[in-house]
Amino acid sequence: MTAVRPEISDALARLRHGEPAAVLVELDPKTRAAEPLSCLRTAARAAGFRVVTVPSVESDQLSSRSRLLEALTGQRADGRAITDRVAELLDAMTQRGPVVVIVEDAEWSDPASLVALRAAARLMRHLPVLWAVGVMPAGTRARRAVEALRRLDAVTITSDQAEPRPPGRAPVALLQVGSVIGIEFELDVAASVLGRTVGSLLTEIGNAVASGVLADTGSTLRFTDARLREDIYRAVPPSARKALHYEVAQQLMGPGTEAAAVWHLTRSSSRLTDADLDLVRGAIGRLATVAPEDAAELAARVAGLFKDTDPRHVEFLTTAAEHLGNTSRIGEALTMLGGVTAGGLGDPQEARLRLVVAHLHQAVGDDTEAMVQLRGALALPGVDPDLRLALVKTQAVAHLNLGETTAAERLTRPILRAARHSPDPATKVSADLFASQLAFAQGKVSAALKLAEQAASGVEVSATRPLHAPRIPELWLATVLLSSDRADEAPELLLAGQRHSEQRGLAWSIPYWHTVRAIERWTRGELDDAAAEAETGLHVAERLEIVRSRQQTRSVLAMVEADRGNPARARELLADTTLRARPRTYDMWTAAALMRLASTDTVDVDVPGWLDRHANAGRLMSLPPRVWPSLVSAKATTVLAVLDEIAAAAADQRAVVAAVEAAKSATHEPAPQPRTPGHSAWGWQSLTVSELRVARLVAEGCTNRAIAEQLQVSVHTVGTHLRHAFTKLDINTRVELTRLAVRHGVVRDSG
């Protein structure tokens, strides 16, 4: 019997004590296998631990499905919102005992599973889960996942490499085709590409197996030496190799094998047909909902198949930049399109290119440059009505972002006219949303509410079109509710709406939901929960590599921290923010946070002067009414005049009128007294009320999902409370938290 390696024994011992662990097992370059993984699997089962094995194949690199999720559920699954689903499943599984998750080959793993591995170090470090991951010594694709696992103090185990076995004589053509298909290939595919029947290949197959080059797995043939397979592949002339990839792709075009087909198409030549490109476009779209960065890289690879002057090159390069813009690599996306010239492009393609560039500029807060691109696109005569409408909507939103309500209003008529005549219900939803945003910016809160409710009633059909926050109907409706007499309806809507968005695969929207929930909790005076929601929004945005929401979230958190009596933390959050001469989308939140901070600390920026120059109804309406009194000062006389306009427009909303009266009652409302904790920042006594509630429920054996349901918060927020509690108590696991809860009498010892 093979002795268990000490690294594996130590990792299993940590599991027995309720602690997480991670081991990185180097794969044998010859076989892409590792004996330690088999040893771990056997030892873990002998210890009574549940073992979950995650297989992977080369083409999984482009797949939108999640092998990790499938291994946990036993069912085929896409990778949308995988991290949260994996965390919930493992949370539930570990209630019955430790779990060992074996990922056989990280380098070949699907993007969704790699995202979950990257998040494991932070989201699942309190669970007794052992992550055992096979890695190639020189691999780079799984680099970030490996770095995240190292934060779990992962140890690296080197594999005993197999002795090279010189191959005997083997059929060259079969091996060449097989090497193109993959390290493991099905005989019928190879036979079809060779123009042969499987029966006619029996002798050659037998020779290949007898020579030790191929192994028969029962359903496929597999190269026994990955390096030999690579050598055979590279020996095939490039032109023949590309042609073979194309022929293999044609054989794999069918349900369940689309990812493999696309994998081969992207390695073929530029002779792709319209049907081939439609398959690729579909794969990019599915992948974008799981891992936009991988979708961008796939689109860029396809763009590289065509000459720079080919319209298809520009199309896929534009798609690559569009998806890259949904990650933290917005600057790279702008650079990618910076070298593209409009010469030779048709009007629709140039308009789409300019629209994507405009969206990228909006993502970095530069609506002014976005306007330049939009005007250029709208000047093109050959733009179809749907694309023209998208350009007009984006231009209108840019005007609203810049606080230019009158300019936005001029664009209302074509948007509403198009909605009335469009057969697509999603267009009506989009038009209602824009009309609601416009009415809200004018202070017409009741009208904005009615339109937002209409849009929310059509939320299902809106999923047929790409959505950008805050254009998710329920999210926008909750935002409007917080500025109305119906603010009490917002908490339930926010919780249900976030869950609904996650189910629809809109994982990118999660940071926005948490930011609005933070605002809602702050308006109710629940500062600890508000801070937890805002921090969760920042954590999720970082994990998803989303930058669009961070400025507002940081400003909201800074305001909350100032009210909690943490001015140093508030200043740290605002350190890199600036108030521009032409205000950006969330500059009003930054100004409000700086005004909040001015009462407890020195602020270098002349915020009252900036407000006096730039305050208008649209900009002030981007803040909930409770903020308005704190914006009034002797230097910001314009603010009071604008608030009077808003009060007149929203005269039937008591919350608005009362906030305006509060602002007028004094030149400057004193900032709320900062809350002083009055107890240690460490230890059990330092836990907030929310953290104590979570600790009690953890000690009672509840999963994070069950805790979220009971406390009416999101699972992400429960995780934030747990992280805070672990830090304050200097512990790492739920087991340790349970022991402390029993010791402090929060729950009874069940033993």
Secondary structure, 3 states (H helix, E strand, C coil): CCCCCHHHHHHHHHHHCCCCEEEEEECCCCCCCCHHHHHHHHHHHHCCCEEEEECCCHHHHHCCECHHHHHHHCCCCECCCHHHHHHHHHHHHCCCCCEEEEECCHHHCCHHHHHHHHHHHHHCCCCCEEEEEEECCCCCCCHHHHHHHHCCCCEEECCCCCCCCCCCCCCHHHHHHHHHHCCEECHHHHHHHHCCCCHHHHHHHHHHHHCCCEEECCCCEEECCHHHHHHHHHHCCHHHHHHHHHHHHHHHCCCCCHHHHHHHHCCCCCCCCHHHHHHHHHHHHHHHCCCHHHHHHHHHHHHCCCCCCCHHHHHHHHHHHHHHCCCCCHHHHHHHHHCCCCCCCCHHHHHHHHHHHHHHHHHCCCHHHHHHHHHHHHCCCCCCHHHHHHHHHHHHHHHHHCCCHHHHHHCHHHHHHHHHHCCCHHHHHHHHHHHHHHHHHCCCHHHHHHHHHHHHHCHHHHCCCCCCCCCCHHHHHHHHHCCCCCHHHHHHHHHHHHHHHHHCCCHHHHHHHHHHHHHHHHHCCCHHHHHHHHHHHHHHHHHCCCCCCHHHHHHHHHHHHHHCCCHHHHHHHCCCCCCCCCCCCCHHHHHHHHHHHHCCCCCCCCHHHHHHHHCCHHHHCCCCHHHHHHHCCCCCHHHHHHHHHHHHHCCCCHHHHHHHHHHHCCCCCCCCCCCCCCCCCCCHHHCCHHHHHHHHHHHCCCCHHHHHHHHCCCHHHHHHHHHHHHHHHCCCCHHHHHHHHHHCCCCCCCC
